[in-house]
């Protein structure tokens, strides 16, 4: 079985009180997003909010999905289409949803 080329990636962002954001990471896998990306929820002076965005590579279209703190609503339901397409496993989605709900 060959190596699968990732067609999607995650972008993490921190927001300040005025709504300005700063990208804090880009991840190609859910495990890296959970282990590294979610650990950077407090970055410099940007402490007012946190967002993760799922993007497709090589496109001019808007991002696929975005989830924002504090509640990260309906993660499992929104990511079901990526489980069906084989981009993510149901276990990865469950672990991501759990990690997002954990207080930081």
Order of alpha helices (4+ residues) and beta strands (2+ residues): beta-beta-alpha-beta-beta-alpha-alpha
